[in-house]
Amino acid sequence: MTITHDRNFDDLAEKFARKVYGGLKGEIRQAVIWRDLVAAVPALEQSGSLRILDIGGGLGQFAVRLAELGHQVTYNDLSANMCLAAKQLAAQANLAEQIDWRQGAYQQVIQEVDGQFDLILCHALMEWLAKPELLAADLSSKLAPNGTLSLTFYNAQSLVYRNLIRGNFKMLQAEFRAHPKSLTPGTPLEPETVQRWIVEAGLKIENTTGIRVFHDYVSDTRGGHQDPQSVIDMELEYSNQQPYKWLGRYIHVLATRLD
């Protein structure tokens, strides 16, 4: 399926908040990404030492969490509704004035912001872009020497595996078409392809992990699946192990600039 323009989530902001961050899916995503970030960027937990750009920042959970630590955070999202929700979250924490808000296309934002950033976050955006192959290079241009890029993308392999489990064989034999109101993107991405784009952008891949490596495949919630914290613990344990990480609904890549 070909995307002709970058997806704006104005019409899906409420659904996104409810379906993704209103339950365990969002908790797993945040737990895995935060664990990875702290391991890769130790200064993250040191107050106020980093300049951070959050591209496609969504509901603002990471922007607010990082601002709470005193970092200089610039938030961006194409969706005005997402940006409004993120501002509301920041206001609840009395941090709205400490974040630089940039609502609009990411391509415009990276041209407007001055200087470079120690850390760039870009989570679950690439698969919604008309030209995803340009994203890594665009973000690399704003990354400081020895800076870190935290990128997540929707894993095409997980979509295939889930349809195999559910017996949706006909779907696998036809061109994939996501429903326009679905949170499943129309262009899930192959890990090898994304990693190639990252390397071609002059970045070195430091680590890859899977997000939700088993949670989304479970149809019978019994045993440990009935305990949310146990699920999070097991997701964290297997998210960076072979071969399970490549079954993740999303793949988290941490990369640094080669200088």
C-alpha positions in Angstrom: 0.0 0.0 0.0 1.4 3.4 -1.0 1.1 6.4 1.3 0.8 9.7 -0.5 1.2 12.0 2.5 2.4 11.8 6.1 -0.4 10.6 8.4 -1.9 13.2 10.7 -3.4 11.7 13.9 -6.0 14.5 14.6 -8.8 12.0 13.9 -7.3 9.2 16.0 -5.8 11.0 19.0 -8.5 9.9 21.4 -8.4 6.3 20.1 -4.6 6.3 20.3 -4.8 7.5 24.0 -7.3 4.9 24.9 -6.1 1.8 22.9 -2.4 2.3 23.3 -1.6 4.3 26.4 -4.8 3.5 28.3 -3.6 0.0 29.2 -0.8 -2.5 29.3 0.3 -1.9 25.7 1.5 1.6 26.6 3.1 0.6 29.9 5.1 -2.1 28.1 6.2 0.4 25.4 7.3 3.0 27.9 9.1 0.4 30.2 11.2 -1.1 27.3 12.1 2.2 25.8 13.0 3.9 29.1 15.1 0.9 30.1 17.0 1.0 26.8 17.5 4.8 27.0 18.9 4.8 30.5 21.4 2.1 29.5 22.5 3.9 26.4 22.5 7.5 27.8 23.5 7.4 31.4 23.3 11.2 31.6 19.6 10.9 31.1 18.9 10.5 34.8 21.3 13.4 35.7 19.3 16.6 36.0 19.3 19.1 33.2 22.4 18.0 31.2 20.9 17.2 27.8 19.3 18.9 24.8 16.5 16.6 23.5 14.3 16.6 20.5 11.1 14.5 20.6 9.8 14.1 17.0 6.3 12.7 16.7 6.0 13.0 20.4 2.3 12.0 20.6 0.7 12.4 24.0 4.0 13.7 25.5 4.8 11.1 28.1 8.5 11.1 27.3 8.8 14.8 26.8 7.2 15.5 30.2 9.3 12.8 31.9 12.5 14.2 30.5 11.5 17.8 31.3 10.9 16.7 34.9 14.5 15.7 35.0 15.4 19.2 33.9 16.5 18.5 30.4 15.9 21.0 27.6 13.1 19.4 25.6 11.7 20.3 22.2 8.4 18.5 21.4 7.0 18.1 17.9 3.9 16.4 16.5 2.0 16.9 13.2 -1.3 16.5 15.0 -2.7 19.6 16.8 -4.9 17.3 18.9 -1.9 15.3 20.0 0.1 18.4 20.8 -2.8 19.8 22.8 -3.0 16.5 24.9 0.8 16.7 25.4 0.5 20.3 26.6 -2.2 19.3 29.0 -0.1 16.5 30.5 2.8 19.0 30.9 0.5 21.5 32.5 -0.6 18.9 35.1 3.1 18.6 36.0 3.6 22.4 35.9 6.1 21.9 33.1 4.3 23.4 30.1 6.5 26.5 30.1 9.7 24.4 30.2 9.1 22.6 26.9 9.6 24.1 23.5 6.4 23.2 21.6 6.6 22.7 17.8 3.3 21.6 16.2 3.7 20.8 12.5 5.5 18.6 10.0 8.8 17.2 11.3 10.5 18.2 8.1 9.7 21.9 8.8 10.7 21.6 12.5 14.2 20.3 11.9 14.8 23.2 9.6 13.5 25.7 12.1 15.3 24.5 15.3 18.8 25.8 15.9 21.8 23.7 16.7 22.0 20.0 17.4 20.6 17.7 20.0 22.2 15.1 22.4 19.2 12.8 22.1 16.5 12.6 19.4 13.4 10.5 20.1 11.3 9.4 17.2 8.8 6.7 18.2 6.2 5.0 15.9 6.4 7.7 13.2 8.4 6.2 10.4 5.7 3.7 9.3 3.2 6.6 8.8 5.4 8.7 6.5 5.0 9.0 2.7 8.8 8.8 2.4 10.1 6.8 5.5 13.4 6.2 3.8 14.3 9.9 4.4 13.7 10.1 8.1 16.9 8.7 9.5 19.0 11.1 7.4 16.8 14.0 8.3 17.2 13.3 12.0 20.9 12.6 11.7 21.4 16.1 10.5 20.2 17.4 13.9 22.2 15.0 16.0 25.2 16.2 17.9 28.5 14.4 17.7 28.2 11.3 19.8 24.5 12.0 20.1 21.9 9.2 20.3 18.9 8.5 18.1 16.1 6.5 19.7 13.8 5.2 16.9 10.9 2.8 16.9 9.0 1.4 14.0 6.1 -1.0 13.3 7.6 -4.4 12.6 6.3 -6.1 9.4 7.4 -9.5 10.6 5.1 -9.2 13.7 2.1 -8.6 11.4 2.9 -11.7 9.4 3.4 -13.8 12.5 0.1 -12.6 14.1 -1.9 -13.4 11.0 -0.3 -16.8 10.9 -1.3 -17.5 14.5 -4.9 -16.3 13.9 -5.2 -18.3 10.7 -5.6 -15.2 8.5 -3.9 -16.9 5.6 -5.8 -15.0 2.9 -4.6 -11.7 4.2 -1.0 -12.9 3.8 -1.7 -13.8 0.2 -3.0 -10.4 -0.8 -1.7 -6.9 -0.7 -1.9 -5.6 2.8 -4.4 -2.7 3.3 -4.9 -1.2 6.7 -8.3 0.3 7.6 -8.1 4.1 7.5 -9.3 4.3 11.1 -7.0 1.6 12.3 -3.9 2.2 14.4 -2.2 -0.5 12.3 -0.1 1.5 9.7 -0.5 0.8 6.0 3.3 0.3 5.5 4.8 -1.9 8.2 8.5 -2.0 7.8 11.1 -4.7 7.5 13.9 -4.5 10.2 16.6 -5.1 7.7 15.4 -2.2 5.5 15.2 0.3 8.4 18.6 -0.7 9.7 20.0 -0.1 6.2 18.5 3.4 6.1 20.0 4.2 9.5 23.5 3.0 8.4 23.2 4.9 5.2 22.4 8.1 7.2 25.9 7.9 8.8 24.7 6.3 12.1 26.0 3.4 14.0 23.4 1.0 15.4 24.3 0.3 19.1 21.3 -1.8 20.1 18.0 -3.2 19.0 15.1 -4.5 21.1 11.6 -5.7 20.6 8.5 -4.0 22.1 5.6 -6.3 23.0 7.4 -9.5 21.9 4.6 -11.8 23.1 1.8 -9.7 24.7 -0.1 -9.0 21.4 -0.1 -12.7 20.4 -1.9 -13.9 23.6 -5.5 -14.9 23.1 -6.0 -16.8 26.4 -5.0 -14.7 29.4 -4.2 -17.3 32.0 -1.4 -17.8 34.6 1.1 -14.9 34.6 -0.8 -13.1 31.9 -3.3 -12.1 34.5 -0.7 -10.1 36.4 0.2 -6.9 34.5 3.5 -6.4 36.3 4.6 -10.0 35.5 3.9 -9.3 31.9 6.0 -6.2 31.9 8.8 -8.0 33.7 8.8 -10.8 31.1 8.6 -8.4 28.2 11.6 -6.6 29.6 13.5 -9.9 30.0 12.9 -11.2 26.5 12.8 -7.9 24.6 16.6 -8.0 23.9 17.0 -11.7 23.5 17.3 -13.6 20.2 15.1 -14.6 18.5 12.2 -13.1 20.5 13.0 -9.5 20.0 12.4 -9.8 16.3 8.8 -10.8 17.1 8.2 -7.5 18.7 5.2 -5.5 17.5 7.7 -2.6 17.3 11.5 -2.6 17.1 13.5 -0.1 19.1 16.8 1.0 17.5 19.4 3.0 19.4 22.0 4.6 17.1 24.8 7.1 17.4 26.4 9.5 14.9 29.7 8.5 13.3 32.1 11.4 13.5 
